[in-house]
């Protein structure tokens, strides 16, 4: 059997496996004879890092830029600007896309559309290794081994086609296919959102086991906050194409620093009747990404907004002043920035103390 070696680990323990700097994606629209040319700011100046072995969850409302960010990371669409580094190497320059895709793979939300309907399950999983030079025999042996790893009996499923298996089984096939090149990082874009809750729990446990067995790193995108808290080490919150909060998942859940994050957590269904409320935690719709508000993009829906919020865009700053740890809890809100002019911002004397 072939063993496809992962990319060589070139970095020290402090170097992130994935680093994203000022990632931006703008979609031009219009521009006809009588139409004004406009731009949709789908992802706007997004920066973050993913440490080796961790799971970073990405959450936010529909249309906030989560899936676009994932596709930009995989180079499935050209970015407007920004830089992506994989283990310290700039993707597309010092690291070719062919090498990069050996080290990073993706599992999509639609398990059926992700698979070629004319290929059997075995052929789908073996396709990637064969593209990278593995012989047909070795690739098929690897595919059958991975089918067993994800809970599919090769003797039963190897020769079936995607329409002949259930949605949960198809997603297991997609996970096996993503693992066929022995990647070090896997992006999971709403990978369990279309599954029944019982099947979802099984797939989440499978992902946890595979991460431990293969030493994987995950970027886990989901709208389900309960799922994100269960599987993630850190969480990144996006709003209208920008990062508004990032930090260890328990810290963000227990002490959210950004009003948008508080609203998201308040919107979670509660089993305890005493914690239920009839008042919506957030009113109104997100602004148009073609013409986002000046300053903080959330200020038009924020109950804490003041004059400075509509004038100056806040930078990501420590939720606890002075916290400079690599995994520090950060929020892009004037309420956590000393001297920002917001009445709730900490005073300079408090920060010094």
C-alpha positions in Angstrom: 0.0 0.0 0.0 1.2 3.5 -0.8 1.8 5.9 2.0 1.5 9.5 0.8 3.7 11.5 3.1 2.4 14.9 4.3 4.4 18.0 3.6 7.5 18.3 5.7 7.0 20.2 9.0 9.2 23.2 8.4 8.1 25.4 11.3 8.7 25.4 15.0 6.1 24.9 17.6 5.1 28.6 17.7 4.6 28.9 14.0 0.9 28.5 12.9 0.0 25.9 10.4 -2.2 28.4 8.5 -1.8 32.2 8.6 -4.1 34.5 6.7 -3.2 38.2 6.3 -5.7 40.8 5.1 -7.7 38.4 3.0 -10.1 40.3 0.8 -12.6 39.2 -1.9 -14.8 41.8 -3.7 -17.3 40.7 -6.4 -18.0 43.3 -9.1 -21.6 43.5 -10.2 -23.5 45.6 -12.8 -21.5 47.9 -15.0 -23.7 47.6 -18.1 -24.7 50.4 -20.5 -27.0 52.0 -18.1 -26.1 50.3 -14.8 -23.6 51.6 -12.4 -20.7 49.3 -11.6 -20.8 48.2 -7.9 -18.8 45.9 -5.7 -20.0 43.3 -3.1 -17.5 43.2 -0.2 -17.9 39.5 0.6 -14.7 39.2 2.6 -12.9 42.4 3.7 -9.5 42.5 5.3 -9.7 39.2 7.3 -6.7 38.0 9.2 -6.3 35.0 11.5 -4.0 32.1 12.3 -4.6 28.4 13.0 -2.2 26.6 15.2 -1.1 23.0 14.5 -3.4 20.5 16.0 -6.2 22.9 16.9 -9.8 23.2 15.6 -10.8 26.8 14.7 -14.6 27.3 14.5 -16.0 30.0 12.3 -19.5 31.3 12.9 -21.8 34.1 11.8 -25.1 34.8 10.0 -25.8 33.7 6.5 -24.0 35.9 4.1 -21.2 37.0 6.5 -18.5 35.5 4.4 -17.7 32.2 6.1 -18.0 29.9 3.0 -16.3 32.5 0.7 -13.4 32.6 3.2 -13.1 28.8 3.0 -13.1 28.8 -0.8 -10.4 31.5 -0.8 -8.3 29.4 1.6 -8.5 26.5 -0.9 -7.8 28.7 -3.9 -11.1 27.7 -5.5 -11.6 31.4 -6.4 -9.1 34.2 -6.9 -8.7 36.6 -4.1 -8.8 40.4 -4.5 -5.9 40.8 -2.2 -4.2 39.3 0.9 -1.8 36.6 1.6 -2.1 32.9 2.7 0.8 31.1 4.3 0.8 27.3 4.9 3.4 26.3 7.5 5.3 29.5 6.8 5.3 29.2 3.0 3.4 31.6 0.8 0.9 29.7 -1.2 1.4 30.2 -4.9 4.9 31.5 -4.5 7.3 29.5 -2.3 4.6 26.7 -2.2 2.9 25.5 -5.4 -0.8 24.9 -5.4 -0.2 21.2 -6.1 2.0 20.8 -3.0 -0.5 23.0 -1.0 -3.4 20.7 -1.8 -1.6 17.7 -0.6 -1.5 19.4 2.8 -4.9 21.0 2.9 -8.3 19.5 1.8 -11.9 20.5 2.2 -15.3 18.8 2.9 -18.3 20.6 1.5 -21.8 21.0 2.8 -23.6 19.3 -0.1 -22.4 15.7 0.1 -24.1 14.7 -3.2 -22.9 17.6 -5.4 -19.3 17.1 -4.0 -19.1 13.6 -5.6 -18.9 12.6 -9.3 -22.1 10.6 -9.9 -20.4 8.5 -12.5 -17.6 7.3 -10.1 -18.1 4.6 -7.6 -17.2 5.2 -4.0 -13.9 3.5 -4.3 -13.0 5.4 -7.5 -13.9 8.8 -5.9 -11.6 8.2 -2.9 -8.8 6.8 -5.1 -9.0 9.6 -7.6 -6.8 12.1 -5.7 -3.9 9.8 -5.0 -3.8 8.7 -8.6 -3.6 12.3 -9.7 -0.6 12.6 -7.5 1.2 9.7 -9.0 0.1 6.7 -7.0 -0.6 3.5 -9.0 -4.2 2.3 -9.5 -3.7 -0.7 -7.3 -2.2 1.2 -4.4 -4.8 4.0 -4.7 -7.6 1.5 -4.5 -6.1 -0.3 -1.5 -5.7 3.1 0.2 -9.4 3.9 -0.6 -10.6 0.7 0.9 -8.5 1.3 4.0 -10.0 4.8 4.4 -13.5 3.5 3.9 -13.0 1.3 6.9 -11.6 4.3 8.9 -14.8 6.3 8.3 -17.1 3.4 9.2 -18.0 2.1 5.7 -17.5 -1.6 5.0 -15.5 -1.8 1.7 -17.0 -5.0 0.6 -20.5 -3.4 0.8 -19.9 0.2 -0.4 -16.8 0.1 -2.7 -18.8 -0.4 -5.9 -21.8 1.7 -5.1 -22.5 5.0 -6.6 -23.3 8.2 -4.7 -27.1 8.0 -5.3 -27.1 4.5 -3.8 -26.0 5.6 -0.3 -27.6 7.9 2.3 -26.6 11.5 3.0 -24.6 10.5 6.1 -22.8 7.8 4.3 -22.0 10.2 1.4 -20.5 12.6 3.9 -18.3 9.8 5.3 -17.1 9.2 1.7 -16.2 12.9 1.3 -14.3 12.8 4.6 -12.4 9.7 3.4 -11.7 11.4 0.1 -10.3 14.4 1.9 -8.0 12.2 3.9 -6.7 10.3 0.9 -3.7 12.6 0.4 -2.8 12.6 4.1 -3.5 16.3 4.6 -2.5 18.2 7.7 -5.4 20.6 7.7 -9.0 20.0 6.7 -11.7 22.7 6.1 -15.2 21.5 7.0 -17.7 23.9 5.5 -21.1 23.1 7.1 -20.1 19.5 6.8 -22.8 18.2 9.3 -25.6 20.8 8.8 -27.6 18.8 6.3 -27.6 15.6 8.5 -30.1 14.3 11.0 -29.1 15.0 14.6 -28.3 11.4 15.4 -26.2 11.1 12.2 -24.6 14.5 12.9 -23.5 13.3 16.4 -21.9 10.2 14.8 -20.0 12.2 12.2 -18.8 14.7 14.8 -17.5 11.8 16.9 -15.8 10.4 13.8 -14.1 13.7 13.1 -12.9 13.9 16.6 -11.4 10.4 16.4 -9.8 11.0 13.0 -8.2 14.2 14.3 -6.6 12.3 17.1 -5.5 9.4 14.9 -4.0 11.4 12.0 -2.9 14.5 13.9 -5.2 16.8 11.9 -6.0 20.5 12.2 -9.5 21.6 11.4 -11.2 24.8 10.3 -14.8 24.1 11.1 -17.5 26.4 9.6 -21.0 26.1 11.0 -24.1 28.2 11.9 -24.8 25.7 14.8 -23.2 27.3 17.8 -23.7 24.1 19.9 -21.8 22.1 17.4 -19.0 24.7 17.2 -18.6 24.7 21.0 -18.4 20.9 21.1 -15.7 20.5 18.5 -13.7 23.7 18.5 -10.7 24.9 20.6 -11.1 28.5 19.4 -13.9 30.3 17.7 -13.8 33.2 15.1 -17.0 35.3 14.7 -17.7 37.0 11.4 -20.1 39.8 10.5 -20.6 41.3 7.1 -17.2 40.1 5.8 -15.1 41.0 8.8 -13.9 39.4 12.0 -15.5 40.9 15.0 -14.3 38.5 17.7 -11.9 35.6 18.1 -10.7 33.6 21.1 -10.8 30.4 23.1 -14.3 28.9 22.7 -15.1 28.7 26.4 -14.0 32.3 27.0 -16.1 33.6 24.1 -19.1 31.6 25.3 -18.8 32.6 28.9 -17.8 36.2 28.4 -18.5 37.5 24.9 -17.0 40.9 24.3 -18.7 42.0 21.1 -22.4 42.8 21.1 -22.9 40.8 17.9 -21.5 37.7 19.6 -23.8 38.2 22.6 -26.7 38.4 20.2 -25.7 35.2 18.5 -25.4 33.3 21.8 -28.7 34.7 23.1 -30.4 33.4 19.9 -29.5 29.8 20.7 -32.5 27.6 21.6 -32.7 27.0 25.4 -34.0 23.8 26.9 -34.4 25.5 30.3 -37.8 27.4 30.2 -36.4 30.0 32.6 -33.8 31.0 30.0 -36.2 31.5 27.2 -37.2 34.9 26.1 -39.8 36.3 23.7 -37.7 39.3 22.9 -35.4 38.8 19.9 -31.8 39.4 20.8 -31.1 41.3 17.6 -33.4 43.3 15.3 -33.1 44.3 11.7 -31.3 42.7 8.8 -27.5 42.9 8.1 -26.6 46.0 6.0 -26.1 45.7 2.2 -22.6 44.4 1.6 -22.5 46.6 -1.5 -22.7 49.7 0.7 -21.6 48.7 4.2 -21.9 51.3 7.0 -18.9 53.5 7.8 -17.1 52.8 11.1 -18.1 49.6 12.9 -20.3 47.7 10.5 -22.5 46.4 13.3 -23.3 49.9 14.8 -26.6 50.2 12.8 -28.0 47.2 14.9 -26.1 47.7 18.1 -27.8 48.9 21.3 -24.5 50.2 22.7 -23.5 52.2 19.6 -22.2 55.7 20.2 -20.9 58.5 17.9 -17.4 57.0 17.5 -18.8 53.7 16.3 -20.3 55.2 13.2 -17.1 57.1 12.4 -14.1 54.9 13.2 -13.8 51.2 12.4 -12.5 49.4 15.5 -9.4 47.1 15.3 -9.2 43.7 17.0 -8.1 44.4 20.5 -7.7 42.3 23.7 -10.9 41.8 25.5 -8.8 41.8 28.6 -6.4 44.8 28.4 -2.8 43.7 28.3 -3.5 40.2 27.2 -0.8 39.5 24.4 -1.0 35.7 24.3 -1.1 34.1 20.8 -4.6 32.7 21.6 -5.8 35.9 23.3 -9.5 36.7 23.3 -9.9 39.7 20.9 -12.8 41.8 19.8 -13.3 44.5 17.2 -15.4 46.8 19.4 -14.7 50.3 20.8 -16.0 49.2 24.2 -12.8 47.1 24.7 -10.3 49.7 23.2 -8.9 52.1 25.8 -9.2 55.7 24.8 -11.5 55.0 21.9 -14.0 57.6 23.0 -16.7 55.1 23.8 -18.2 55.7 27.2 -17.9 52.0 28.1 -14.2 51.7 27.1 -11.7 51.1 29.9 -9.9 54.2 31.1 -6.2 54.6 30.7 -5.7 54.3 34.4 -7.5 51.0 34.5 -5.3 49.6 31.8 -2.1 50.8 33.5 -3.3 49.1 36.7 
